[in-house]
Amino acid sequence: MSDVLAYLLLGGNLGDRAAHLQQARQNLAAAAGEIVAASAYYETAAWGREDQPAFLNQALAVRTALPAAALLAACLATEQLAGRERQQHWGARTLDVDILFYGAEIIATPTLVVPHPALPARRFALVPLAEIAPQLVHPQLHQTVAELLASCPDPLAVVRIMGNLSNG
């Protein structure tokens, strides 16, 4: 299998959020392939369940030789290494790693749906993704990431973060 350019979204809202994202990048580079682009960090109020700390998010482009299912396994293992516990849907977490795109493939299995089905409605994912891949075309909607962002209905502010971060 030839290499595929996959786009991932990292996020977390517990512990040292920036450290969790940094460690996740290192773990993904070791397990999945070369990280060829990484967005800045972006902070967003919690989506879905709003009674929790703000999230820090980052988009990555990863050149990988892994099949999609193996990439998903690497993402889940990276979450576990960060102490992720799945106790509540949309609950607070140390790390979440989502596959947004896997090349131009459309995948629908019981464990993986790509492109990520909620992407067009989530500004917190589209803003960092638009930083690194604004002209990437959604293979089902036939719109670029920039176009999806321009028409995104999500009202939550997404703020680019600069400097030192910690929310212990």
PyMOL commands that set and color helices and strands:
alter all, ss='L'
color gray80, all
select helices_A, chain A and resi 17-31+68-81+119-121+123-132+145-150
alter helices_A, ss='H'
color red, helices_A
select strands_A, chain A and resi 4-12+33-38+41-44+55-64+96-102+107-108+113-114+158-161
alter strands_A, ss='S'
color yellow, strands_A
deselect
rebuild
show_as cartoon
